[in-house]
Amino acid sequence: FINSKLSAKLTRQLDEPLVVAGGVLPEWTLSLTREYSFLFPFETRFFFLQCTSFGYGRFIQLWKNRLSIENQLSSDDPLLQLGRISRSKILIARDNVLLAALRIMDDYSKSATILEFQFLDEEGTGLGPTLEFYSTVSKEFAQKKLNLWRVANFDEDNSYVTGLLFPQPVACSNKEKEKVVELFGYLGTFIARSLLDNRIVDFRFNKLFFQLAHLYARGEAVLQYDNMDEGLNMLKTVDEQLAQSLKYVYENRNNQSVIDEMSLTFVLPGTNIELIDNGARLNVDGNNVADYIRHIISFTIGEGIRESIQSFIAGFSKVFPYSNLLILTPDELVDLFGGVEENWSTETLYSCIEAN
């Protein structure tokens, strides 16, 4: 009951265009939605995000649409002339569409204009090609050759990452690191622009990606875990096979012969990245096996991906502050950016069949 009253009160505040556009929303609306977002349903919080983060023109357009739906404005009402948003029509070639997208994100990251796309030498214009652009670029960002994402062992024959997207750890001395970090910045800008222009993107992010992004946006360091089981369970959400292997190692920490047979060193499994200085020369034994596992967990969901996620946040914030997304949960963001699985169950298919 209290939640519904708060939600209704917040919505009434957002329905006052001069209050919102003038940036004089009551302090309680800002603090409650940020610190106690669970008090409000997703629809209310997303409406709050649209009203306060997408700029004056989009807010006025949103407000006019709501009034029009409620039949409070006639087509010749002068209020309809407020807040017209300009549109930029961009012609792109299908060849190397990702590179074209990166250039566009550079040019239009701070622009209030609505972006529309048309493919070179094709007749289609308007919403169709625009949605195709966002869908195509979404897929291109999932290319394995970009080295942005962890790749499961069973996924080796595919050119695209088909599992949940989570950053690949990058060594500080890796020559590819600068490129990877830069691409995560572009990804953040692309995601933010899709949200700003109400375009559908098609990503399957791991929830932990946004959990970490939220932590960094709040100024916190890394996810904390109090014991080995909790750390391994956290790692399991990213790489189940690696987590199971490390669990086996930990369970046999007192069996030196088993540990010796594995010939482990302080190097991140599957890479040549040293977890500590001269890690390749330090053998894992019963005395340091716990430290070895903690270093892997920390590097996999911490230091090894920190700069990539921080770059994503910075790129996103070129459009509007990522901190404004904190009113949405990681689960909600995963769904919002394409993570909702379509239901193709037998029951659903039967329910869609209509008898003649």
C-alpha positions in Angstrom: 0.0 0.0 0.0 2.8 2.4 0.9 4.7 1.5 -2.3 1.7 2.3 -4.4 1.1 5.6 -2.7 4.7 6.6 -3.2 4.6 5.5 -6.8 1.5 7.6 -7.5 3.0 10.6 -5.7 6.2 10.4 -7.7 4.2 10.0 -11.0 2.2 13.2 -10.1 5.5 15.1 -9.7 6.8 13.9 -13.1 3.5 15.0 -14.7 4.4 18.6 -13.9 6.5 19.6 -16.9 7.7 22.9 -15.5 8.9 21.3 -12.3 10.8 18.6 -14.2 12.1 20.8 -17.0 13.2 23.4 -14.5 15.2 20.8 -12.5 13.3 21.6 -9.3 12.0 18.2 -8.4 11.6 17.8 -4.7 14.7 16.3 -3.0 12.8 13.3 -1.8 12.2 12.1 -5.4 15.9 12.0 -6.1 17.0 10.4 -2.9 14.2 7.8 -2.7 14.5 6.6 -6.2 18.3 6.3 -5.9 18.7 4.8 -2.4 15.4 3.0 -2.1 14.5 2.1 -5.7 12.9 -1.1 -4.5 10.0 1.0 -3.2 8.9 1.7 -6.8 7.8 -0.6 -9.6 10.0 -0.8 -12.7 7.5 1.2 -14.8 7.7 4.2 -12.4 11.5 4.1 -12.1 11.9 3.8 -15.9 9.5 6.7 -16.4 11.6 8.7 -13.9 14.7 7.9 -15.8 13.2 9.1 -19.1 11.9 12.3 -17.5 15.1 13.2 -15.7 17.9 11.9 -18.0 16.9 12.1 -21.6 16.9 15.9 -22.0 14.3 18.6 -22.3 13.1 17.8 -25.8 12.5 14.1 -25.1 10.8 14.9 -21.8 8.4 17.3 -23.5 7.7 14.8 -26.2 7.1 12.1 -23.6 4.8 14.5 -21.6 2.8 15.4 -24.8 2.4 11.7 -25.7 1.0 11.0 -22.3 -1.4 13.9 -22.5 -2.5 13.0 -26.0 -3.2 9.4 -24.9 -5.4 10.8 -22.2 -7.1 13.1 -24.7 -6.1 16.2 -23.0 -4.5 17.9 -26.0 -6.1 18.5 -29.4 -4.0 18.4 -32.5 -4.0 22.2 -32.9 -3.0 22.9 -29.3 0.0 25.3 -29.2 1.6 23.1 -26.5 2.2 20.5 -29.2 4.7 22.9 -30.7 7.0 22.6 -27.6 10.0 20.5 -27.5 10.4 19.4 -31.1 13.4 17.1 -31.5 15.6 17.4 -34.6 16.4 14.2 -36.5 19.7 13.2 -38.2 19.4 10.8 -41.1 22.7 8.9 -41.5 23.7 7.0 -44.6 25.9 4.0 -43.9 27.4 1.1 -45.9 26.8 -2.5 -44.8 30.5 -3.3 -45.3 32.3 -2.8 -41.9 29.1 -1.6 -40.2 30.8 -1.8 -36.8 33.5 0.7 -37.8 30.9 3.1 -39.1 29.0 2.7 -35.9 32.1 3.7 -33.8 32.5 6.8 -35.9 28.9 7.7 -35.5 29.1 7.2 -31.7 32.0 9.6 -31.7 30.2 12.2 -33.6 26.8 12.0 -32.0 27.5 10.9 -28.4 26.5 14.3 -27.0 23.9 15.2 -29.6 20.3 15.6 -28.6 19.1 14.7 -32.1 17.3 11.5 -32.9 19.4 9.2 -35.1 17.9 7.5 -38.1 19.8 5.2 -40.5 19.6 4.2 -44.1 21.9 1.7 -45.8 23.8 2.8 -48.9 22.2 1.8 -52.2 19.1 0.5 -50.5 15.6 2.0 -50.7 14.4 1.4 -47.2 14.2 4.4 -44.9 12.7 5.2 -41.5 12.3 2.9 -38.5 13.0 -0.4 -40.3 16.6 0.2 -41.4 17.2 2.1 -38.1 16.2 -0.9 -36.0 18.2 -3.2 -38.3 21.3 -1.0 -37.7 21.0 -1.4 -34.0 20.4 -5.1 -34.3 23.4 -5.6 -36.6 25.8 -3.6 -34.6 24.7 -5.5 -31.4 25.7 -8.7 -33.1 29.0 -7.2 -34.4 30.0 -6.3 -30.8 29.8 -10.0 -30.0 32.5 -11.0 -32.5 35.1 -13.2 -30.9 37.9 -11.6 -32.8 37.4 -8.4 -30.9 38.5 -10.2 -27.7 36.0 -8.4 -25.6 34.2 -11.4 -24.0 34.9 -14.7 -22.3 34.4 -17.6 -24.6 33.1 -21.0 -23.4 35.0 -24.1 -24.6 32.0 -25.5 -26.4 31.7 -22.2 -28.4 35.0 -22.5 -30.2 33.6 -23.1 -33.7 31.4 -20.0 -33.8 32.6 -16.6 -35.0 30.3 -14.9 -32.4 30.0 -15.4 -28.6 26.8 -17.2 -28.1 26.9 -17.4 -24.3 26.2 -14.7 -21.8 28.5 -11.7 -22.3 31.1 -11.0 -19.7 34.4 -9.2 -20.2 37.6 -11.2 -20.9 40.4 -10.4 -18.4 43.2 -8.3 -20.0 46.8 -8.2 -18.7 48.2 -4.8 -17.9 51.1 -5.3 -20.4 48.9 -6.8 -23.1 49.2 -4.8 -26.4 45.5 -5.4 -27.1 44.4 -3.9 -23.8 44.1 -0.3 -25.1 42.0 -1.4 -28.0 39.7 -3.6 -25.8 39.2 -0.8 -23.3 38.4 1.7 -26.0 35.8 -0.7 -27.6 34.1 -1.0 -24.2 33.8 2.8 -24.2 32.1 2.7 -27.6 29.8 -0.1 -26.4 28.7 2.1 -23.5 27.9 5.0 -25.8 26.1 2.7 -28.2 23.9 1.2 -25.4 23.1 4.7 -24.1 22.2 6.0 -27.5 19.8 3.1 -28.0 18.2 3.9 -24.7 18.0 7.6 -25.5 16.3 7.0 -28.9 14.2 4.1 -27.7 15.8 1.6 -30.0 16.0 -2.2 -29.5 19.4 -3.7 -29.0 20.2 -7.4 -28.9 22.8 -8.3 -26.2 22.8 -11.2 -23.7 24.8 -9.7 -20.9 25.8 -11.6 -17.8 24.0 -10.0 -14.8 27.4 -9.8 -13.0 28.5 -7.3 -15.7 25.9 -4.7 -14.5 26.5 -5.7 -10.8 30.1 -4.6 -11.2 29.2 -1.5 -13.2 26.8 -0.4 -10.5 29.5 -1.0 -7.8 32.1 1.1 -9.8 29.5 3.8 -10.5 28.9 4.1 -6.7 32.6 4.3 -6.1 33.0 0.9 -4.5 35.9 -1.3 -5.3 34.9 -4.9 -6.1 32.4 -7.6 -5.2 33.3 -8.9 -1.7 33.1 -12.5 -0.7 33.7 -13.8 2.8 34.7 -17.4 2.1 36.0 -19.6 -0.6 32.6 -21.2 -1.4 31.1 -17.8 -1.9 33.9 -16.7 -4.2 33.7 -19.9 -6.3 29.9 -19.5 -6.6 30.4 -16.0 -7.9 33.0 -17.2 -10.4 30.6 -20.0 -11.4 28.2 -17.4 -12.9 30.9 -16.4 -15.3 32.7 -19.7 -16.0 31.2 -22.8 -14.5 33.9 -25.1 -15.8 36.7 -23.0 -14.3 34.8 -22.7 -11.0 34.4 -26.5 -10.8 38.1 -27.1 -11.6 39.2 -24.7 -8.8 36.8 -26.3 -6.4 38.4 -29.6 -7.1 41.8 -28.1 -6.5 40.7 -26.5 -3.2 39.1 -29.8 -2.0 42.4 -31.6 -2.6 44.6 -28.8 -1.0 45.8 -31.2 1.7 46.7 -33.9 -0.9 50.1 -32.8 -2.1 50.5 -35.5 -4.7 47.3 -34.5 -6.4 48.4 -30.8 -6.4 51.8 -31.7 -7.8 50.3 -33.8 -10.6 48.5 -30.7 -11.9 51.7 -28.7 -12.3 50.0 -25.4 -11.5 51.7 -22.1 -11.4 50.4 -18.6 -10.5 49.2 -18.0 -14.1 45.6 -17.4 -15.1 44.3 -20.7 -16.6 44.1 -20.7 -20.4 46.3 -17.7 -20.7 49.9 -16.5 -20.1 48.8 -13.8 -17.7 50.7 -14.0 -14.5 48.6 -13.5 -11.4 51.5 -12.1 -9.4 55.0 -11.0 -10.3 57.0 -13.9 -11.6 53.9 -16.1 -11.2 55.0 -18.5 -13.9 57.9 -19.5 -11.7 55.9 -20.1 -8.6 54.4 -23.5 -8.2 51.1 -24.1 -6.5 51.3 -26.3 -3.4 49.2 -27.0 -0.3 50.4 -23.9 1.4 49.5 -21.4 -1.2 46.6 -23.0 -3.1 44.0 -20.8 -1.4 45.9 -17.7 -2.4 46.1 -19.1 -6.0 42.4 -19.5 -6.2 41.6 -16.1 -4.7 43.9 -14.4 -7.2 42.1 -16.1 -10.1 38.7 -15.1 -8.7 39.9 -11.6 -8.1 41.5 -11.2 -11.5 38.5 -12.7 -13.3 35.8 -10.5 -11.8 38.0 -7.7 -10.5 41.4 -6.3 -11.6 41.4 -8.0 -15.0 38.2 -6.4 -16.2 38.0 -3.2 -14.1 39.3 -0.9 -16.8 36.9 -2.4 -19.4 33.9 -1.8 -17.3 35.0 1.6 -16.2 35.5 2.5 -19.9 31.9 1.2 -20.6 30.6 3.5 -17.8 32.6 6.5 -19.2 31.4 5.9 -22.7 27.8 5.5 -21.5 28.1 8.7 -19.5 28.9 10.7 -22.7 25.2 10.4 -23.5 23.8 10.8 -19.9 25.3 9.8 -16.6 25.5 6.1 -15.9 24.8 6.8 -12.3 21.3 7.6 -13.3 20.9 3.9 -14.2 21.4 2.9 -10.5 17.6 3.1 -10.0 17.3 0.0 -12.2 18.6 -3.4 -11.1 21.2 -5.5 -12.9 18.4 -8.0 -13.8 16.2 -5.3 -15.2 19.1 -3.9 -17.3 19.9 -7.4 -18.7 16.3 -7.7 -19.8 16.2 -4.1 -21.1 19.2 -4.6 -23.4 18.0 -7.9 -25.0 18.4 -10.5 -22.4 14.7 -11.6 -22.3 14.4 -15.2 -23.5 11.5 -15.8 -25.9 9.2 -18.6 -24.7 9.1 -21.3 -27.4 7.7 -24.1 -25.1 5.1 -26.6 -26.4 2.5 -25.0 -24.1 3.1 -21.5 -25.5 3.0 -22.7 -29.2 -0.2 -24.6 -28.6 -1.8 -21.6 -27.0 -1.1 -19.6 -30.1 -2.8 -22.0 -32.5 -6.2 -20.9 -33.6 -8.7 -23.4 -34.9 -10.4 -22.6 -38.2 
